[in-house]
Amino acid sequence: MSNKPIIALDFPGEKEVFTFLNHFDEPLFVKIGMELYYQEGPTIIEKVKEAGHEIFLDLKLHDIPNTVKSAMKRLAGLGVDLVNVHAAGGRAMMEGALEGLEAGTPAGKTRPSLIAVTQLTSTTEEQMQLEQKINLSLLGSVLHYAELTKHAGLDGVVCSVHEAAAIRDLCGESFLRVTPGIRLAGGEAHDQKRIATPDGAKKDGSSLIVVGRAITGAQDPVSAYRNVSKLWGE
Ligand SMILES: O=C(O)c1cc(=O)[nH]c(=O)n1[C@@H]1O[C@H](COP(=O)(O)O)[C@@H](O)[C@H]1O
């Protein structure tokens, strides 16, 4: 897996995806999320892979262990590089996800890396405490989920840049900290609450950054991508 900025392809369908990708003449690391996957199904994965790009399939599974295990068995056959679940599904669910991925990975192929969402980057500490009734600081909750994820044997977590260094200190450098909520300085936050710049992410311990609207919504997406890559140091 490379450490290029991961571009979130939050588009309604294949047509918009390839209009966007055709601006680039290099292999990218892209994220396919719920909107696109639910619209196009697994064929979008095949087509984006054929075009030479690495893929983070972001479906954030969260269900009983057996259901997640079976679903992961199917996703393992798609040949993506990275997949995710919600850590709130618990340790048994995460262990099931890993077992499913291992069982479903074709012989001779590498198992996709598996990470778990801790607290979404659109969540504030106040919201978390009021709505989820978690009696911890936001950092405390994220660190708790990171440790649970590590004990379940997963490869890392999704978190915000604000928690990345503390997770690295707790779980080790090789445990991935994948951080969305990335904005260029002065950029619109939209629905994100825990945001940081690409250079801030590098400095504060992210392993990989996920960038959507700061690139896909830019007037010139290629130059926005170059700018993000330069600040991230790639
Ligand atoms: O798992 C994710 O990718 C994810 C987790 C999270 O906590 N926050 C988050 O924003 N994401 C995803 O990262 C992308 C961020 O997009 P932008 O806010 O447009 O940069 C979206 O596709 C989200 O679904």
The ligand as an SDF file (V2000), in Angstrom:
LIG
                    3D

 24 25  0  0  0  0  0  0  0  0999 V2000
  -14.0440    6.0810    7.1880 O   0  0  0  0  0  0  0  0  0  0  0  0
  -13.9430    7.1770    6.6080 C   0  0  0  0  0  0  0  0  0  0  0  0
  -13.3770    7.2600    5.5260 O   0  0  0  0  0  0  0  0  0  0  0  0
  -14.4000    8.3920    7.3160 C   0  0  0  0  0  0  0  0  0  0  0  0
  -14.4070    8.3200    8.6930 C   0  0  0  0  0  0  0  0  0  0  0  0
  -14.5830    9.4930    9.4520 C   0  0  0  0  0  0  0  0  0  0  0  0
  -14.5170    9.4800   10.6940 O   0  0  0  0  0  0  0  0  0  0  0  0
  -14.7960   10.6630    8.7900 N   0  0  0  0  0  0  0  0  0  0  0  0
  -14.8540   10.7460    7.4250 C   0  0  0  0  0  0  0  0  0  0  0  0
  -15.0290   11.8520    6.9070 O   0  0  0  0  0  0  0  0  0  0  0  0
  -14.7210    9.6010    6.6770 N   0  0  0  0  0  0  0  0  0  0  0  0
  -14.8600    9.6780    5.1930 C   0  0  0  0  0  0  0  0  0  0  0  0
  -13.8400   10.5270    4.6600 O   0  0  0  0  0  0  0  0  0  0  0  0
  -14.3430   11.3620    3.6060 C   0  0  0  0  0  0  0  0  0  0  0  0
  -14.1020   12.8020    3.9580 C   0  0  0  0  0  0  0  0  0  0  0  0
  -14.5680   13.6220    2.9300 O   0  0  0  0  0  0  0  0  0  0  0  0
  -14.3430   15.2100    2.9420 P   0  0  0  0  0  0  0  0  0  0  0  0
  -14.9150   15.7440    4.2170 O   0  0  0  0  0  0  0  0  0  0  0  0
  -15.0780   15.6720    1.7210 O   0  0  0  0  0  0  0  0  0  0  0  0
  -12.8410   15.4190    2.8450 O   0  0  0  0  0  0  0  0  0  0  0  0
  -15.8100   10.9850    3.4250 C   0  0  0  0  0  0  0  0  0  0  0  0
  -15.8980   10.0920    2.3290 O   0  0  0  0  0  0  0  0  0  0  0  0
  -16.1850   10.2770    4.7100 C   0  0  0  0  0  0  0  0  0  0  0  0
  -17.1320    9.2460    4.4800 O   0  0  0  0  0  0  0  0  0  0  0  0
  1  2  2  0
  2  3  1  0
  2  4  1  0
  4  5  2  0
  4 11  1  0
  5  6  1  0
  6  7  2  0
  6  8  1  0
  8  9  1  0
  9 10  2  0
  9 11  1  0
 11 12  1  0
 12 13  1  0
 12 23  1  0
 13 14  1  0
 14 15  1  0
 14 21  1  0
 15 16  1  0
 16 17  1  0
 17 18  2  0
 17 19  1  0
 17 20  1  0
 21 22  1  0
 21 23  1  0
 23 24  1  0
M  END
$$$$
